């Protein structure tokens, strides 16, 4: 990343007001992570501690803590005197990520169906599916992706398993870049609405085995499509 593009990326950090000292590390983490996920800091981009600290209007200590957290999540490497460097995501990485996501989210779907679901969260899942359908009809893949991610987030949250929620969240973050960068290149996900609706029906009817199978099949197909797309386009790293 050139110095100019790095400055442009940094300028998207809103540092107009000082940040409360008690949560500076969390704020730094959230803002730096968002730059990576949105592609403002692409693979290979470097950011010095002092650069980020200046833009965030805070000291280098919370920025350093934020960079360490990002390193622990596999999103960056920390290089002495060079700050952090954004790590690429490869097709092989995506295959591994989706393999684990398939298993973990399948467990979540089974758990939700087994323990039962109240009317309000069930309606929320159905609303996400409806939003996906509307977005596809309008040819709006960005809103489709937002509704899709909202559905999966709500489903995993409903499992009530805090460790599963944390693990899946980290994997989502790693997959997000590849999904967004290939969003306009992939075939229209016409089957996604039907698959999600079938999953909701299985959960509503209290059928944990079907819920898990439907969700695993859905995630397995999505992961296979994404990995094959990356390989076909020669996008070995993102």
N, C-alpha and C positions, 0 to 999 in steps of 0.2 A: 504494500500500500504506500502510495506516495505521500510526502509530508502534507501536500495540499488536501488530498482526499481524507487523510487522517484528521486534519483540522475540521473538515466539513462534517465528518462523523461525530467528532467531539462537540461540534456546535449544536448538535441535536440534543445534547444533555441540557436540561433546564436547570441552571444554577442561579436563577434570579434571586432566590432567598436562601439564607443560611439554613442548614439542616440541623435539627435538634441533635445534640451530641449523643444522646442516649441510643439513637438508632442510626447513626451515620454509616456504620458498616453495612447494615441491611439496605439502606438507601443506595449506597455505592454498588453493592452487589446487584440489586434489582436493575439499576440503570445500565450498568456495564453489560449485564446479561441480556437486556433488551436490545442493546446495540448489536450484540452477536446474533441473537435469534432473528432479528429483522434484516440482517445482512449489511447493516451500516459498518460493521467491523467484520469483513469477510475472512476466510481462511488465510492465514499468513500475515494478517495485520498485526502490528505491534502498537502497544500503548505504554508509555512511561508512567510510573506512579505519579510523578509530579504533574504531568499533563492532565491526567484525570482528576487529581486533587484540586488543581487550580480551577478547572471547569465546574467541579462539583462544590466548590467553595467550602472545602474541608481539608483537614490535615492529611498527610500521607498514610498515617497509621490505619484508619478505617478503610482506605483504598487498598492497602496491602492485605488487610483481612479479607476484603471482598475478592481480590485476585486469588488468594489461597483457596477460598471456597469454590471458585470457578475451576481452579486446577483440580480439586478433589472430585469435581463432577465430570472431569475429562474434557472440558471445553477449551482450556488454555494450558500453555506451559509457561512457567515463570523463568525468565532468563536474567542472570545477574547484570545489573546496570542497563537492562533493556526493558524492564517491566514485564508485561505479559504478551504472549504471542498466541493468536487464535489458532487452534488446531483444526485441521480439515476433517471432514466426515467422508469416508469412502463407501463404495457399494458394499464391500464386505462388512463394514461397520453397520450399515443399515440392515443387512441380512441378519446379523447377530442381534441388533436392537429389536427388530420385529419378531424374532424367534422368542425372545424373553417377554416382550410385550404380549404376544399371543397367549403365552402361558399365564402370565399374571392377570391380565384382563379377563381371561377365561375363568380364573378363580373368583374374580370380583363378580362377574355375571352370575356364576353359580351361587355365590354367597347371598347376593341380593334376592335371587329367586327363592332360595331356601328359607330365608328368614321373613320373606314377605315385604311388600312395599306399600306405603300409604298412598292415598289418593293424590296428594299435592306433588310429591316427587315423581309419581307416575305420569301425572299431567305435564310436568316439566320435561321429562324424557320425550313424551309424545310431541311437545311443542318444538323441541330441537329437531326431531325428525320432520315435522311440518315445515320448519324453516329451511332445512336442507332441500326439501322438495320444491319449495318456492324459488330458492336460489337457482336450482338446476333449470327450472322452467324459464327463468329469466337469463340463463346463460352466465350467471354470476358465480364463478368458481371461488372467489375470495370469500363471499358470504357463505357459500356452501362449506368451505373449509372451516370457517369460524363456528358454524352450527355443528359440524361434525366433531370438532374438538370439544365444544361445550357438552355434547352428548357423552363423549367418552370420559370427560372430567367428572360429570355428574354421576355417571355409573360407578366409577371407581370410588368416589366419595361415599356413595351409598353403601359400599361394602363395610364401612366402619373399621376397616383394618388399617391402622395408622402406618404401620411399616410398609404394607403393600402400597398405600397411597404415596408415600415418600419415594419408594423405588420406581414406581411407574412415572411419577412426576419428573424425575431425573432423565428417564428414558425418553419421555415426550420432548423434553427440551433438546435432546440430542437429535431427535428425528425431525424436529420442527423445521430446521434450516433446509433439509433436503426436500421436505414436502412443499415448502413455499417456493423454493427455487424451481421445482419441476411442475408447479401447479398448472401452468398454462400449456405444458408440453404433453401432459398425460391424456389418455382417452377420457371422455366425459364419464364420470362415475355413476352411470345410470342405475346400476344395481344397488347402490349404497342405501337408497331410501327403503327399498324392499327388505334388504338384509337387516337394517336397523329396526324397522317396524316389526319384523318377525321376532327379533330379540326382545323387544318390549312386550310383545304378546306372550312369549314364553315366560318372562318374568312375572307379568300380571297373572298368569294362570298357575304360578307356583311350580314351574317345571325346571328345576335346577340343571338336570342333565342336558335338556334341550337348549337352555340358555347358554350353557358353557360351550356346547358343540357349535351352535350358531355363531357365537362370538369368535371362537377360535377359527372357524372356517373363514369368517369375514376378514379377520386380521391376517390370516395366512395368505389369502388371495391378494389383499392390499399390499403386503410386504413383498410378495413375489412380483407384482406389477411394478412397484417402485424400483426394486433392485434391477429388474430386467430393463427398465427404462434408462436408468443410470448407465448400465453397461452398454446398451445400444447406442446411446448418445456419446459414449466415450467420456462420461463425466466420472472419472475415477476418484476424484476428490472434490469436495464442496466446502 
